[in-house]
Amino acid sequence: MRNGLVQIAVLSCLFLLIGCAKPQGNTPQQKREFVNEMADATLAQLYETNPEAQSVIDNAVGYGVFSDVNTQLLYFGTGNGYGVVTDNSDGYKTYMRMGEASAGLGVALKDFREVIVFNDQGAFTSFVTEGWNFGAQGGAEAAYQGSGAGSTGEVPLDSAILVYQITESGVALRANMSASKYWIDNDLNTF
């Protein structure tokens, strides 16, 4: 009984720490710069591991790049992060936050980057203004020769949207349904 309470306390603290994923910096400008640097590094890593992705992104209506920390323990999981969505027609950037809840069997602590490519103007506009993205995913990921880096594609539920996930570290094995909510970060979009 005591070990069970200790495990619950440790896991509760872990979920609270994971729930604090946010851009670094003291001012909105510093936080925007941090997000932009993360997005640039993520795209460079994606293009290195998946060169055709650059053409896909360049020819899309727009794209979003997000940093996400996600935990899954047995039947439930949570995650959150931050990112930026870019409109390819004019280069306008919208800074966003995200949160995720999932249900399904698995154990995971996953720090990853997500690149969402919008091939349809309606899907792009809806994502920025409404922010909902529902998905089903399953997968097994592990570090390759200890590097922890790899690129996986999540099967999109809508052909107007394509999602790439770039794993930074961690091991994940899960089959679950997840619901993600993306919303505008009002603090970072005030200039």
N, C-alpha and C positions, 0 to 999 in steps of 0.2 A: 504494500500500500504506500509506504513512504517513498520507495523508488518511483512509483507512478506519479506521485505529487511532484517530486523533483523533476522528472521528465516533462511534466506539463508546465512547470514554472520555467524551465530552460527553453522549451519550445515557444512559450508565450513571449519571453524576452526576445527570442530570435525573430518572431513575427513582427514585434514592435520595431526592432531595428531595421528589418527589411522594409517595413512600411514607411521609412523615412527617406527613401531614395529621392533626391532632388538635386538640381544643379548647384554646383559650388560657386561661391562668390558672395560679396557683401552688398553689391548694388545690382539693380536689374541689368545694367550694361555688362557687368562682369559675368552674370549668370547667362546672358544671351551669348557672350563670347565662349563660355564653357560649353554650352549646348552646340554652338556652331563647330567648335573644335571636335567634339564627340562625333557629330554628323560627318565631318570631313574624314576623320580617321576611319569611321565605319564604312563609308563609301569606298575608300581606298582599299580596305581589307576585303570588301565584297568584290571589287573589280579584280583584285589579285587572285581570289579563289574562284571567281565566276566571271570571266571577262565579258561574256555576252550581256551581262546585266547592265553594263554601261550604256549600250545601245538601247536596251529596253527602257531604262530610266530617261535617257536623253530624248526619246521619242514619245514619252508619256505626257499626259496632261499635267501631272505633278507627282510628287513623292513625299513621303514622310520618313524620318529617321528617328528612332526611339531607343532609349536605353531603359532596360527593364530588369528588375530583380524580382524573381518569382520563387515561391516556396510551395511545396506540395507535401502534405503529410497524410498518408493513408487516403482518406476520402475527400479531403478538402484542401484547397490551396488559395493563396492570395499573391498578389504582385502589384507593383506600381513603378512608375518611372516618369520620364520627361522626354521631350523631343521637339522637333521642328518640322513643319510641313512647308514645302516650297512649291509655288505655282510656276511651272515652266514657261508660261506665256510672258510673265513679267518679272520673275525672280522674287516676288513678294514672299516673305517668310512669316508664318504664323507659329508662334511658340505654344506648345500644348503640354498637358499633363495626361497621365493615364493610370487607370486602376484595373485590376483584373480579379475575378473570382472564378474558381473552377471546382468541379466535383467529378470525382472519378478515382480509380485506384492508382496510387503512385507514391513515390518518395523522391523528392527532388529539392535541390537548392540550385537555382539556375540564374546566372547573370548573363544576359544576352542583349544583343542589339537586333532591332527589327527594322527592316526597310520595307515600307508599304508603297507599292507603285500603283498609281491610278491611271487607267487607260480610258476613262470615261469622265467627262466634265461633271455629269450629274453625281456620280459616285464621289468625285473629289469634293464638290461643293457640299454634298450631304455629310461627308466625313468631317469637314472643318466646322460646319454649322451644327450638326447633330451629334457627331462623334461616336456613335455606336458601331461596334464591330463584333459580330458573333462568329465563333469559329469552333471547329472540331479538330483535335489534333491527337496524334499518337506518335511516339517515337522513342528511340533509344539513342542517347548521345554519350560519348565519353571522350576524354582527352586522348589525342593521338600523340604518342611518344612524349606524354607529359605536357604538351603545349596547351591543351584545352581549347584550341581554336579550331573552328570548323564552320562550314556553311551548310545549312539545311533549308529546304524549301517547305513551306507549309502549304498544303493543298487548299487553294482558295475556294470558298463557297460561291463566289461570284466572279465570273471571268473579267469583270471590269476592274478587279483588284487582284494584285499579285503580291505575295508576302515572302520575303527572304528573312531567315533568322540566322544570325551569326553568333555562335556560342563563344563567350569569353572564357568561362571557366565552369567547372562543375560537371556533374554527371546527372543525367535525368533519364528516367524510365517511367513512362506514363501513357495512359490512354484515357483521355478525359474530354469533357465538354467544358468550354470556358466561355465566359462573357467578359469582354473588355469594354471599358468606357474611356473614351478620349475626350478631353475638353480643353478649351482655350485657357491658357495661363494668363489671367488678366494682369498680373504683376509684370510679366515679361513683354506683354504687347502694348504697354504704355510707354510711349517715347517722349 
